[in-house]
Amino acid sequence: MTAELVRGQNHPLPGARVEIRVSAGTPVVAGATLNDAQGRMRDAGWIAHPAAPQLPGVEVSRQAAAVHHLAVDLDALREDVHRVNVLLALPTGPGAPADFAGLAAPFLAVTGLDGEQIASYTVTGLSAESAVVALELYLRQGTWKVRAVGQGYAGGLAAMLADQGLAEAHTLADTINETVAAGVARSVAPAPDRPTRHAPGNRPEAERPTPGGGPIDYRHPRRAASTPPPAPSTAARPGTVPPQGGAADGSRPAAAPVAGDAPGWSMEERLYNQVWGMFEDLARSVAAYRSAVDFADSRMERELDSVLDDPRARVGSAVETARAEAQARHSALVEQARVVLERDMAQLEAESEVVEPALPPALARWDNPVWQAYEPPAEPPMALRVGDLSIPERAGLRIPMLVRLPLERGLWIDSGRLRGGEAGPVDGDELRRLAQLTATALAARIVAVHPADELTLQVIDPAGSAAGALLPLVESGVLPEAPAAGASGVARTLERLTRRVDLVQMAVRNQATDALPPDLDLADQLLIVHDFPHGFDDRAVNQLRYLADEGPSVGVGLLMVADREEARGYGPVLDPLWRSLLRLTPVPDDHLADPWVGHAWTYEPPLAPSGSQVVPQVLRRVVAARHSSGG
């Protein structure tokens, strides 16, 4: 049974390995400080935070988010650690809330490895504080317990760390805030003076004062100055665009969407920012709709409860009248929210119809005509499309799922049993085949968006089970060597790549890149692994983990097809590997959690249309470009 803690209450922990789940109404920074028996931090190495997310026994998130999962292994902590404090802090920067006043109370749940909830705590009573010690795991007479703390700090992270005895508290707080800000910049890549994007149908007038100085012009540079983008009329039929002469109620018409109508230094960057803006708009619009429906439901329940609590209202037809009136008010609220949602969805669909055909190859679907005129680029792009995202309220509206390049995380295509609500009844063999095809489609896309001679593919297929799916890579010649087979092939490939990572890291660290061996392939590497852990011994498993952790920083990426259940014999030793990879699925599945507003997004893999020859055609052009350049 779950213990619902109040401030100051404690509860014993039944095991040493727990997960702490954090749910907040706004993105927060989550961390954990280690303390000795006196409750003091020894130095800056005693805190896990986004700039240093892992300590012995503790792992936290690398960025600010509304949902966090913190892993704690109490047996793996240093011997002199007697306390682990779980801290939450609001990120700094433009648009971030200054304190917790008016925000949803953070909720924390401590669970075991089986997902069973042990204790929970809602951090209430916060106002002017911008940082809080939410929970404390502490050792008392040989037993670990969890205590609800809820100690807030108006001075933020710096004040919190100083209170725990850290001399360099302000310096470390600045480092954490800078790391979080840099993470946001990497994920969205805003250009200087980027205007805030507003929800569809709620954009401001063409010029609006900003806190930083002069007005921002929200009009497209090629759009007539006489038609600034206004908010569409709520009286108009949802999904329609009034004629240019104006709406029936006299309001100004909504501006037609334009591809690249977002800030950026190049068309590629403007399209990238526009796609992310569409994703944010869809997330906000659906969140607002769901919140309105939840409010209508709760209000109707309260109204009915108040009627039933009054004995006088239960006589005669009064209760039926009250129920009908409550239902009518509920229906009116839901309909009003639906009208707004339909208006926003119609505008986003119109924008998608304009943006999708204008996308460059790196961001385009395989059925986009841009691939018919494909030529290998001179430089790698800033981002890559790895699939599409949709949401139940508008399943037909698909937003490109983009990841920045170079890949900071490996990609894992889950060939095991899917658990999402969208996964259909696909048998195991078919799921494995689709996962292999998805891996080839992604690998072909990654190869195609890099300059012809700047990416080398390495494939591990121990049992040869993916031979059919790998045919486009093999027949085109884009794969320089046959897939590594058997345990010996696995060992050779991993040894070669780990050696490359070690050598390049040492050369960069010592500023001696000229001293690298002449036979070392300095092109970026993409390792594709099929049927993991078949053919892997303990040494190979450790090498794979090493490549997943250290490879991205020196140009070695990982694309893995695996069923996690088949690797369960390795136990928790592989948990960091799975957490380090971005999990994708070979069929549409609603497994991708959005930390900002809590949505579960349905992911759809980037497969080419059935019968299409676009992938082999693109790969042949890559090989031709390699030959013409002497590669």
Backbone torsions as a table, in degrees:
resi	resn	phi	psi	omega
1	MET	NA	135.7	-177.4
2	THR	-74.3	135.3	175.3
3	ALA	-90.9	117.7	176.8
4	GLU	-91.6	103.1	-171.5
5	LEU	-82.4	149.4	167.1
6	VAL	-112.7	166.9	-174.1
7	ARG	-55.2	127.7	179.3
8	GLY	93.1	-16.1	-178.1
9	GLN	-80.2	147.8	179.0
10	ASN	-122.9	168.1	-179.4
11	HIS	-155.0	136.7	180.0
12	PRO	-69.6	149.1	176.6
13	LEU	-98.0	126.7	-176.3
14	PRO	-75.2	-17.8	-178.0
15	GLY	-144.0	169.8	-176.1
16	ALA	-85.3	-24.9	-175.7
17	ARG	-107.3	118.2	-177.3
18	VAL	-135.1	163.2	172.9
19	GLU	-122.0	139.0	178.9
20	ILE	-113.2	116.2	-178.7
21	ARG	-100.2	130.0	-177.5
22	VAL	-115.6	129.4	174.7
23	SER	-125.6	120.1	179.5
24	ALA	-128.8	157.5	-179.3
25	GLY	-79.9	-4.2	-179.0
26	THR	-147.3	156.1	177.8
27	PRO	-58.5	131.4	177.0
28	VAL	-131.3	160.2	173.8
29	VAL	-91.9	130.2	178.6
30	ALA	-113.4	139.0	178.6
31	GLY	-152.2	179.2	179.6
32	ALA	-146.0	128.8	176.3
33	THR	-105.3	144.1	175.9
34	LEU	-100.9	140.4	-178.1
35	ASN	-132.5	152.7	177.3
36	ASP	-85.1	-167.8	-176.3
37	ALA	-64.3	-24.5	179.3
38	GLN	-91.1	3.2	179.2
39	GLY	79.1	23.0	-176.9
40	ARG	-111.7	145.8	170.9
41	MET	-83.6	136.1	-179.7
42	ARG	-75.0	-44.7	-178.1
43	ASP	-162.6	-175.4	-177.0
44	ALA	-67.3	-14.4	176.9
45	GLY	-80.0	3.0	-179.8
46	TRP	-103.2	24.7	176.4
47	ILE	-139.2	131.8	173.2
48	ALA	-95.3	125.2	-175.2
49	HIS	-149.8	172.6	-175.0
50	PRO	-54.2	-31.2	178.8
51	ALA	-79.1	-20.1	177.4
52	ALA	-145.0	77.3	-167.8
53	PRO	-76.0	-7.4	-175.7
54	GLN	-125.9	132.1	169.7
55	LEU	-129.8	162.7	174.7
56	PRO	-55.5	114.0	178.1
57	GLY	91.3	-4.6	-176.3
58	VAL	-139.5	136.5	173.3
59	GLU	-141.2	130.7	-178.3
60	VAL	-123.7	176.4	-178.5
61	SER	-73.5	157.1	-178.1
62	ARG	-93.8	-0.9	-176.6
63	GLN	-152.8	170.6	175.1
64	ALA	-75.8	139.8	-179.4
65	ALA	-159.6	162.7	178.0
66	ALA	-83.5	-16.0	178.4
67	VAL	-132.0	130.9	-179.9
68	HIS	-130.5	154.2	172.5
69	HIS	-130.3	108.0	-179.3
70	LEU	-101.4	129.8	179.9
71	ALA	-102.0	133.2	-179.7
72	VAL	-132.8	127.2	173.2
73	ASP	-117.7	100.0	-173.2
74	LEU	-65.1	-29.8	179.2
75	ASP	-71.8	-19.6	-177.8
76	ALA	-93.1	-1.5	179.3
77	LEU	-69.8	158.3	173.3
78	ARG	-58.7	151.8	-176.0
79	GLU	-63.4	-29.7	-176.9
80	ASP	-90.2	9.0	175.7
81	VAL	-90.5	123.8	-179.4
82	HIS	-116.7	-3.8	-175.1
83	ARG	-154.9	140.5	174.1
84	VAL	-124.7	116.9	178.7
85	ASN	-98.9	127.9	176.6
86	VAL	-94.5	117.7	-175.9
87	LEU	-113.2	148.8	174.2
88	LEU	-127.6	139.9	179.4
89	ALA	-144.8	146.4	176.3
90	LEU	-78.5	133.9	177.9
91	PRO	-67.8	152.8	177.6
92	THR	-94.6	164.0	176.9
93	GLY	126.8	170.8	-178.8
94	PRO	-59.5	133.5	177.1
95	GLY	84.1	-10.6	-179.5
96	ALA	-80.4	142.0	178.2
97	PRO	-65.0	144.5	-177.2
98	ALA	-78.9	-26.0	-178.9
99	ASP	-155.6	178.5	-177.2
100	PHE	-82.3	-3.3	-179.3
101	ALA	-61.0	128.1	178.9
102	GLY	82.8	-5.4	179.0
103	LEU	-92.3	159.5	176.7
104	ALA	-62.7	141.6	-180.0
105	ALA	-67.0	126.8	177.8
106	PRO	-61.3	141.9	178.8
107	PHE	-118.5	132.2	179.6
108	LEU	-124.0	138.2	177.9
109	ALA	-129.0	130.7	176.2
110	VAL	-99.5	122.6	-176.9
111	THR	-125.9	158.9	172.7
112	GLY	-84.4	179.9	-178.9
113	LEU	-65.1	-23.4	179.7
114	ASP	-84.9	2.5	-179.5
115	GLY	87.0	-5.7	-179.9
116	GLU	-68.9	126.8	-177.1
117	GLN	-76.0	130.6	-178.6
118	ILE	-96.5	-48.4	-178.5
119	ALA	-152.3	155.6	178.1
120	SER	-139.5	157.8	-179.0
121	TYR	-153.4	129.3	173.6
122	THR	-102.8	120.6	-174.5
123	VAL	-83.5	95.0	-179.0
124	THR	-100.8	169.9	174.8
125	GLY	82.1	9.6	179.2
126	LEU	-83.9	144.9	178.2
127	SER	-140.8	-83.8	-175.7
128	ALA	-83.4	0.0	-177.5
129	GLU	-78.5	146.0	175.0
130	SER	-118.0	0.6	174.9
131	ALA	-147.7	149.7	-177.0
132	VAL	-150.0	138.7	167.4
133	VAL	-86.6	107.9	-171.5
134	ALA	-84.7	-52.8	-177.4
135	LEU	-128.1	160.0	176.7
136	GLU	-136.5	122.7	170.4
137	LEU	-98.3	122.6	-173.1
138	TYR	-136.8	152.9	-178.4
139	LEU	-99.0	124.1	-179.3
140	ARG	-137.1	113.3	178.6
141	GLN	54.5	45.6	176.2
142	GLY	78.7	3.8	-178.6
143	THR	-121.7	132.7	176.6
144	TRP	-86.1	136.5	178.3
145	LYS	-131.9	164.2	174.8
146	VAL	-116.6	136.6	179.6
147	ARG	-125.9	138.1	173.2
148	ALA	-79.6	121.0	-175.4
149	VAL	-105.0	-66.4	178.8
150	GLY	68.9	29.5	179.9
151	GLN	-85.4	113.3	-177.5
152	GLY	-96.4	160.1	-179.0
153	TYR	-135.4	117.0	177.3
154	ALA	-68.2	-24.3	179.0
155	GLY	-82.5	4.3	175.5
156	GLY	75.4	-157.4	-177.0
157	LEU	-56.8	-43.9	-176.6
158	ALA	-59.5	-44.5	179.7
159	ALA	-65.6	-38.7	179.3
160	MET	-63.3	-47.6	-178.1
161	LEU	-67.7	-37.8	177.8
162	ALA	-63.9	-35.4	-179.8
163	ASP	-66.8	-22.4	177.6
164	GLN	-94.8	11.9	171.4
165	GLY	91.3	14.4	-179.0
166	LEU	-86.7	120.6	-176.5
167	ALA	-67.0	-42.0	-177.0
168	GLU	-93.7	41.1	-174.2
169	ALA	-60.2	-46.1	-176.8
170	HIS	-66.1	-40.5	179.8
171	THR	-63.2	-45.0	-179.7
172	LEU	-66.5	-39.4	178.2
173	ALA	-61.1	-40.9	177.7
174	ASP	-63.4	-40.9	178.9
175	THR	-61.4	-44.2	179.9
176	ILE	-62.5	-47.1	-179.1
177	ASN	-63.8	-38.7	178.2
178	GLU	-66.4	-38.5	178.9
179	THR	-64.8	-43.2	178.7
180	VAL	-63.7	-43.1	179.2
181	ALA	-63.4	-39.3	178.5
182	ALA	-66.2	-36.9	177.7
183	GLY	-63.4	-40.4	176.8
184	VAL	-64.7	-40.5	-179.7
185	ALA	-64.6	-37.8	-179.9
186	ARG	-68.7	-32.2	-176.0
187	SER	-80.8	-27.5	-176.7
188	VAL	-115.0	-26.9	178.6
189	ALA	53.7	58.7	-179.8
190	PRO	-72.3	144.8	172.4
191	ALA	-82.2	164.7	178.2
192	PRO	-56.4	139.8	177.5
193	ASP	59.9	35.6	179.8
194	ARG	-68.0	124.7	178.2
195	PRO	-70.5	149.1	178.1
196	THR	-70.1	133.5	178.7
197	ARG	-85.5	135.5	-177.9
198	HIS	-107.2	160.9	-178.9
199	ALA	-60.0	149.7	-179.6
200	PRO	-54.6	137.9	179.4
201	GLY	79.7	-1.8	-178.7
202	ASN	-129.6	26.5	178.1
203	ARG	-70.6	150.3	-179.8
204	PRO	-74.0	176.1	174.6
205	GLU	-64.3	172.1	-171.2
206	ALA	-59.1	-32.7	178.5
207	GLU	-129.1	131.1	-177.8
208	ARG	-142.9	130.9	-178.3
209	PRO	-61.1	145.5	178.8
210	THR	-118.5	152.4	-180.0
211	PRO	-59.4	-26.9	-174.9
212	GLY	-84.2	-6.5	-179.7
213	GLY	150.6	-127.6	-171.6
214	GLY	-69.4	176.8	-177.9
215	PRO	-73.9	155.3	174.2
216	ILE	-103.4	132.8	177.2
217	ASP	-91.3	112.6	-176.2
218	TYR	-86.7	0.8	-179.0
219	ARG	-81.9	146.8	174.0
220	HIS	-67.1	142.5	-175.9
221	PRO	-59.8	-24.3	179.9
222	ARG	-97.8	3.2	-178.2
223	ARG	-89.5	141.3	-176.2
224	ALA	-59.4	140.3	-177.0
225	ALA	-67.8	-18.5	-177.2
226	SER	-84.0	-3.6	-177.7
227	THR	-128.0	68.6	177.3
228	PRO	-67.8	152.5	-175.6
229	PRO	-74.4	106.7	178.2
230	PRO	-92.0	174.4	171.1
231	ALA	-74.6	134.4	-179.1
232	PRO	-67.4	155.9	-178.0
233	SER	-70.7	133.5	176.8
234	THR	-76.6	-13.3	178.9
235	ALA	-81.7	-18.4	-179.5
236	ALA	-71.6	156.1	178.3
237	ARG	-63.8	132.3	-179.2
238	PRO	-54.2	133.9	175.5
239	GLY	90.3	-4.4	178.9
240	THR	-101.7	152.8	174.8
241	VAL	-111.2	118.6	-177.4
242	PRO	-60.4	155.4	178.2
243	PRO	-64.8	163.1	-174.4
244	GLN	-62.4	-20.3	179.8
245	GLY	-73.8	-11.5	179.6
246	GLY	122.2	160.1	179.7
247	ALA	-78.0	170.0	-177.9
248	ALA	-62.7	-29.6	-177.9
249	ASP	-91.2	7.6	177.0
250	GLY	89.4	-3.1	179.8
251	SER	-75.3	158.9	-179.3
252	ARG	-76.9	150.8	-176.4
253	PRO	-73.7	156.9	174.4
254	ALA	-74.5	140.7	-179.3
255	ALA	-69.7	142.6	177.3
256	ALA	-68.8	140.2	-179.4
257	PRO	-66.4	149.6	-179.8
258	VAL	-131.0	131.8	177.2
259	ALA	-67.2	133.0	-179.0
260	GLY	83.2	13.5	-178.3
261	ASP	-84.0	62.9	178.7
262	ALA	-152.1	160.4	-179.3
263	PRO	-66.2	155.3	176.9
264	GLY	157.0	159.3	-177.3
265	TRP	-87.4	-14.4	179.8
266	SER	-142.3	165.4	177.8
267	MET	-61.5	-38.2	178.5
268	GLU	-59.7	-45.6	-178.9
269	GLU	-68.2	-36.7	178.9
270	ARG	-66.2	-40.9	177.7
271	LEU	-66.8	-40.0	177.4
272	TYR	-59.1	-48.2	179.9
273	ASN	-66.1	-33.8	178.7
274	GLN	-66.7	-40.8	178.1
275	VAL	-62.0	-44.8	178.7
276	TRP	-64.7	-35.6	175.9
277	GLY	-64.0	-38.2	176.3
278	MET	-63.5	-41.5	177.1
279	PHE	-60.0	-45.6	-179.4
280	GLU	-64.4	-41.2	179.8
281	ASP	-63.2	-43.3	179.0
282	LEU	-63.8	-42.0	179.6
283	ALA	-62.6	-45.3	-178.1
284	ARG	-67.6	-42.4	-177.7
285	SER	-63.2	-44.5	179.6
286	VAL	-68.3	-38.2	177.7
287	ALA	-62.2	-41.4	179.0
288	ALA	-65.1	-40.3	179.0
289	TYR	-64.1	-47.9	-179.8
290	ARG	-63.0	-39.2	178.5
291	SER	-64.2	-40.0	179.2
292	ALA	-64.7	-41.6	178.9
293	VAL	-65.7	-42.1	177.6
294	ASP	-61.5	-40.9	178.4
295	PHE	-63.2	-43.5	179.5
296	ALA	-62.3	-41.3	178.3
297	ASP	-62.4	-47.4	-176.9
298	SER	-67.5	-36.9	179.0
299	ARG	-66.2	-40.5	178.7
300	MET	-64.1	-39.9	178.2
301	GLU	-62.5	-42.9	179.4
302	ARG	-63.9	-41.5	-179.5
303	GLU	-64.1	-42.0	179.6
304	LEU	-68.1	-38.6	178.4
305	ASP	-63.3	-39.5	-179.1
306	SER	-66.5	-34.3	177.5
307	VAL	-67.2	-45.2	-177.7
308	LEU	-69.8	-24.8	178.7
309	ASP	-75.3	-17.5	-178.8
310	ASP	-97.2	110.3	-177.7
311	PRO	-57.7	-30.4	-177.3
312	ARG	-69.1	-28.1	-177.2
313	ALA	-79.5	-10.7	-177.5
314	ARG	-84.9	-5.3	-175.2
315	VAL	-87.7	136.1	175.0
316	GLY	66.5	-142.3	-175.0
317	SER	-91.0	5.8	-175.5
318	ALA	-61.5	-40.0	-177.6
319	VAL	-68.1	-38.4	178.6
320	GLU	-67.2	-38.2	178.0
321	THR	-64.2	-43.9	179.5
322	ALA	-64.2	-39.6	179.2
323	ARG	-64.8	-41.6	179.5
324	ALA	-65.0	-40.3	179.3
325	GLU	-66.2	-41.1	178.5
326	ALA	-64.3	-40.4	178.9
327	GLN	-65.9	-38.0	179.0
328	ALA	-65.0	-43.2	177.7
329	ARG	-64.4	-38.7	177.8
330	HIS	-62.6	-45.9	-179.2
331	SER	-63.6	-38.1	180.0
332	ALA	-65.1	-42.1	178.8
333	LEU	-65.4	-44.1	-179.7
334	VAL	-64.8	-41.2	179.6
335	GLU	-64.7	-39.6	177.7
336	GLN	-61.6	-43.2	178.3
337	ALA	-65.6	-37.1	-179.9
338	ARG	-66.6	-38.6	179.0
339	VAL	-62.1	-44.7	179.0
340	VAL	-64.0	-42.3	179.1
341	LEU	-62.3	-44.7	-179.6
342	GLU	-62.1	-39.4	177.5
343	ARG	-62.0	-46.0	-179.5
344	ASP	-65.5	-41.0	-179.9
345	MET	-65.6	-38.8	179.0
346	ALA	-62.6	-40.0	179.5
347	GLN	-68.3	-39.4	178.8
348	LEU	-67.6	-37.9	177.4
349	GLU	-64.0	-39.7	177.2
350	ALA	-64.3	-39.5	178.6
351	GLU	-67.3	-39.3	179.8
352	SER	-63.7	-38.9	179.9
353	GLU	-64.4	-26.3	178.5
354	VAL	-86.8	-39.3	-173.6
355	VAL	-76.0	-42.6	-172.9
356	GLU	-55.7	-47.5	-179.7
357	PRO	-68.2	-18.3	-176.0
358	ALA	-90.4	-3.9	-174.6
359	LEU	-71.6	143.0	174.7
360	PRO	-73.4	167.8	-175.5
361	PRO	-52.2	-41.3	-176.9
362	ALA	-60.7	-26.3	-176.6
363	LEU	-109.8	-0.7	-172.9
364	ALA	-96.7	153.9	172.3
365	ARG	-70.8	163.0	179.9
366	TRP	-65.7	-23.0	-179.8
367	ASP	-88.7	5.2	177.7
368	ASN	-73.8	132.8	-179.8
369	PRO	-59.0	-15.8	-178.6
370	VAL	-59.8	-26.3	-179.7
371	TRP	-72.3	-21.4	-179.8
372	GLN	-70.8	-24.7	177.5
373	ALA	-106.7	24.7	-173.9
374	TYR	-66.2	138.1	168.3
375	GLU	-136.2	140.3	179.2
376	PRO	-54.3	136.0	-176.6
377	PRO	-75.6	163.0	176.1
378	ALA	-83.4	-25.1	179.9
379	GLU	-137.5	150.3	176.5
380	PRO	-68.6	151.6	-179.7
381	PRO	-77.5	175.2	179.6
382	MET	-84.1	-19.1	-176.1
383	ALA	-153.7	166.7	-176.4
384	LEU	-137.0	139.2	175.0
385	ARG	-86.6	123.8	-179.8
386	VAL	-112.9	10.3	179.0
387	GLY	152.8	-166.5	179.8
388	ASP	-125.7	154.1	178.2
389	LEU	-122.5	141.9	176.1
390	SER	-144.9	172.1	-176.4
391	ILE	-139.8	147.8	-170.5
392	PRO	-56.6	-34.2	-177.5
393	GLU	-63.6	-20.3	177.4
394	ARG	-152.1	70.0	-174.0
395	ALA	-60.4	-27.1	-179.2
396	GLY	-76.1	-15.9	179.5
397	LEU	-90.4	112.2	-177.2
398	ARG	-111.4	130.1	178.9
399	ILE	-105.3	131.4	178.0
400	PRO	-58.1	135.3	173.1
401	MET	-92.4	113.3	-173.7
402	LEU	-110.9	141.2	171.7
403	VAL	-125.5	146.3	-178.9
404	ARG	-75.9	150.3	174.3
405	LEU	-111.5	146.1	-2.7
406	PRO	-68.6	154.2	-177.0
407	LEU	-61.8	122.1	175.7
408	GLU	-88.0	-16.7	177.1
409	ARG	-129.8	145.5	173.7
410	GLY	-72.0	165.9	179.5
411	LEU	-110.7	132.7	179.3
412	TRP	-121.4	116.2	175.7
413	ILE	-93.6	112.6	-173.5
414	ASP	-78.8	112.0	179.2
415	SER	-96.3	8.5	-179.3
416	GLY	-92.4	-170.5	-179.1
417	ARG	-65.6	126.2	-178.1
418	LEU	-84.2	147.9	-176.1
419	ARG	-115.4	-6.0	-177.9
420	GLY	-71.2	159.2	-178.0
421	GLY	-71.2	-18.7	-177.7
422	GLU	-91.0	-13.5	-175.2
423	ALA	-66.2	128.3	-179.7
424	GLY	-85.6	178.2	-180.0
425	PRO	-77.3	85.8	179.5
426	VAL	-110.9	129.0	-179.1
427	ASP	-73.3	166.5	-172.9
428	GLY	-61.1	-43.0	-178.7
429	ASP	-65.3	-42.1	179.9
430	GLU	-67.3	-38.0	178.9
431	LEU	-63.6	-40.3	178.3
432	ARG	-64.9	-41.1	179.4
433	ARG	-64.3	-43.3	178.8
434	LEU	-64.9	-36.4	177.5
435	ALA	-63.7	-40.1	178.6
436	GLN	-65.5	-40.8	177.4
437	LEU	-65.5	-38.5	177.8
438	THR	-63.4	-40.6	178.6
439	ALA	-62.0	-42.0	178.7
440	THR	-65.7	-40.9	179.2
441	ALA	-63.5	-41.2	178.5
442	LEU	-68.2	-42.7	179.5
443	ALA	-62.7	-42.4	178.4
444	ALA	-61.3	-40.6	178.8
445	ARG	-65.1	-43.2	180.0
446	ILE	-63.8	-42.3	178.1
447	VAL	-63.0	-42.6	-173.3
448	ALA	-67.3	-31.4	-175.4
449	VAL	-88.1	-3.5	175.1
450	HIS	-96.9	153.0	170.8
451	PRO	-52.7	148.2	-167.5
452	ALA	-54.8	-35.0	-174.6
453	ASP	-109.6	19.2	-175.0
454	GLU	-113.7	12.5	176.3
455	LEU	-147.0	129.6	178.6
456	THR	-115.0	131.8	177.4
457	LEU	-90.1	138.9	171.1
458	GLN	-127.7	130.3	-176.4
459	VAL	-124.1	132.2	172.2
460	ILE	-112.4	117.6	178.0
461	ASP	-135.8	78.4	-168.8
462	PRO	-53.9	-41.3	-176.1
463	ALA	-101.9	0.8	-178.7
464	GLY	71.4	17.3	-175.9
465	SER	-72.5	-19.5	-177.7
466	ALA	-99.9	16.1	-175.0
467	ALA	-57.3	-42.3	-179.1
468	GLY	-64.7	-43.8	-179.3
469	ALA	-67.8	-28.8	-177.5
470	LEU	-82.7	-5.0	-175.8
471	LEU	-53.4	-44.7	179.1
472	PRO	-57.9	-35.9	179.4
473	LEU	-73.7	-37.8	-177.5
474	VAL	-75.4	-49.3	-175.4
475	GLU	-67.0	-31.9	179.6
476	SER	-74.1	-21.6	-176.7
477	GLY	87.6	4.7	179.9
478	VAL	-71.6	-20.1	175.9
479	LEU	-92.2	111.5	-171.9
480	PRO	-68.9	-26.7	-179.4
481	GLU	-130.4	155.9	175.8
482	ALA	-62.9	148.2	178.4
483	PRO	-54.6	137.5	179.0
484	ALA	-67.7	128.2	-176.9
485	ALA	-119.8	151.5	177.3
486	GLY	71.3	171.4	-178.9
487	ALA	-62.8	-35.9	-179.6
488	SER	-67.1	-40.0	177.4
489	GLY	-65.0	-40.0	175.8
490	VAL	-59.1	-47.3	-177.2
491	ALA	-62.9	-44.0	-178.2
492	ARG	-63.6	-45.0	-177.5
493	THR	-65.7	-45.2	-179.4
494	LEU	-67.0	-37.8	178.4
495	GLU	-62.4	-42.9	-179.4
496	ARG	-64.0	-42.1	-177.2
497	LEU	-74.6	-38.5	177.9
498	THR	-66.2	-35.6	176.3
499	ARG	-63.3	-42.2	179.1
500	ARG	-62.2	-44.3	179.7
501	VAL	-60.7	-45.7	-179.7
502	ASP	-60.5	-47.0	-176.6
503	LEU	-65.4	-44.8	-178.6
504	VAL	-67.0	-39.8	178.0
505	GLN	-61.3	-45.5	179.1
506	MET	-64.4	-39.6	-179.6
507	ALA	-65.7	-42.1	178.8
508	VAL	-67.3	-42.9	-178.6
509	ARG	-62.2	-37.1	-177.1
510	ASN	-99.2	8.2	179.9
511	GLN	52.9	47.2	-176.8
512	ALA	-132.1	47.9	-178.8
513	THR	-65.7	-23.3	178.0
514	ASP	-68.7	-17.5	-177.0
515	ALA	-89.5	3.0	179.7
516	LEU	-65.8	146.2	-179.5
517	PRO	-57.8	141.5	-177.9
518	PRO	-65.6	-22.4	-178.9
519	ASP	-88.5	2.9	-178.0
520	LEU	-79.9	127.8	178.7
521	ASP	-75.8	108.2	-176.8
522	LEU	-87.6	-3.4	174.6
523	ALA	-66.6	153.2	174.1
524	ASP	-58.9	148.7	-177.5
525	GLN	-118.4	139.9	171.4
526	LEU	-122.4	114.9	179.3
527	LEU	-95.6	121.6	176.9
528	ILE	-105.7	122.5	-177.5
529	VAL	-115.8	123.5	176.6
530	HIS	-108.8	150.5	172.3
531	ASP	59.2	30.0	174.3
532	PHE	-61.6	137.1	8.5
533	PRO	-100.8	21.9	179.7
534	HIS	-59.4	129.2	179.9
535	GLY	84.7	1.5	-178.7
536	PHE	-103.9	127.9	169.2
537	ASP	-98.0	-175.6	-176.1
538	ASP	-59.6	-40.4	-179.6
539	ARG	-64.4	-43.3	-179.6
540	ALA	-65.0	-38.1	177.5
541	VAL	-61.5	-44.8	179.6
542	ASN	-64.8	-37.4	178.1
543	GLN	-66.1	-38.9	178.4
544	LEU	-64.4	-43.1	176.3
545	ARG	-59.8	-41.2	179.5
546	TYR	-62.6	-43.9	179.1
547	LEU	-64.6	-38.8	179.1
548	ALA	-64.3	-36.1	-177.7
549	ASP	-82.2	-47.3	-170.7
550	GLU	-100.3	-20.7	-174.4
551	GLY	-62.6	-45.0	-175.0
552	PRO	-57.0	-32.5	-177.2
553	SER	-69.8	-18.7	-179.6
554	VAL	-124.0	26.6	171.1
555	GLY	84.4	23.3	176.6
556	VAL	-117.0	110.9	-179.8
557	GLY	-101.9	162.1	-176.7
558	LEU	-128.0	130.4	173.6
559	LEU	-127.4	112.6	-169.4
560	MET	-122.2	135.0	172.1
561	VAL	-107.8	117.7	-173.8
562	ALA	-158.0	152.7	171.4
563	ASP	-106.6	115.0	-175.2
564	ARG	-60.2	-31.8	-179.4
565	GLU	-64.3	-33.3	180.0
566	GLU	-69.6	-18.5	-180.0
567	ALA	-102.6	11.3	-175.3
568	ARG	-67.3	-16.4	178.4
569	GLY	-64.3	-21.7	178.2
570	TYR	-79.7	-12.1	176.7
571	GLY	67.5	-149.7	-174.3
572	PRO	-69.7	-8.1	-178.6
573	VAL	-62.6	-24.6	-179.7
574	LEU	-95.3	-3.9	-179.0
575	ASP	-55.8	-45.3	177.7
576	PRO	-61.1	-31.8	178.4
577	LEU	-65.0	-49.4	-178.9
578	TRP	-62.1	-39.0	-179.0
579	ARG	-68.9	-26.3	-177.3
580	SER	-80.4	-12.3	-175.4
581	LEU	-102.9	148.8	174.4
582	LEU	-85.6	114.2	-175.5
583	ARG	-80.8	124.4	174.7
584	LEU	-119.8	165.3	-178.2
585	THR	-128.0	151.2	-178.2
586	PRO	-82.0	-7.5	175.0
587	VAL	-132.6	158.2	179.2
588	PRO	-55.3	132.5	-175.0
589	ASP	-155.0	139.1	-174.7
590	ASP	-94.2	56.3	-174.2
591	HIS	-101.2	-10.4	-174.3
592	LEU	-84.8	115.3	-178.8
593	ALA	-89.7	135.7	178.4
594	ASP	-97.2	112.9	-176.3
595	PRO	-71.9	-14.7	-174.3
596	TRP	-81.1	-45.9	-178.8
597	VAL	-123.9	1.3	173.1
598	GLY	85.5	9.9	179.9
599	HIS	-72.4	152.7	168.1
600	ALA	-104.1	110.7	-175.7
601	TRP	-91.1	142.1	174.8
602	THR	-86.7	122.7	179.0
603	TYR	-95.7	136.4	177.1
604	GLU	-122.5	124.7	-175.3
605	PRO	-67.8	156.6	-174.7
606	PRO	-89.8	60.9	179.9
607	LEU	-82.3	147.8	175.5
608	ALA	-72.2	153.4	178.1
609	PRO	-57.6	147.7	-179.4
610	SER	-58.5	130.0	179.3
611	GLY	84.8	-6.9	-178.6
612	SER	-73.2	145.0	176.9
613	GLN	-106.6	18.8	-174.7
614	VAL	-65.9	-38.3	-178.2
615	VAL	-66.5	-51.8	176.5
616	PRO	-58.9	-36.1	180.0
617	GLN	-63.5	-44.9	179.5
618	VAL	-64.8	-42.4	-178.5
619	LEU	-65.7	-36.4	177.4
620	ARG	-63.3	-36.1	178.1
621	ARG	-69.8	-33.6	175.2
622	VAL	-62.2	-46.8	-179.2
623	VAL	-64.7	-40.3	178.2
624	ALA	-61.8	-39.2	178.3
625	ALA	-67.3	-35.0	176.9
626	ARG	-64.8	-42.8	-179.7
627	HIS	-65.8	-40.3	-178.8
628	SER	-68.2	-25.4	178.7
629	SER	-92.5	1.2	179.5
630	GLY	84.5	11.0	-178.5
631	GLY	-81.1	NA	NA
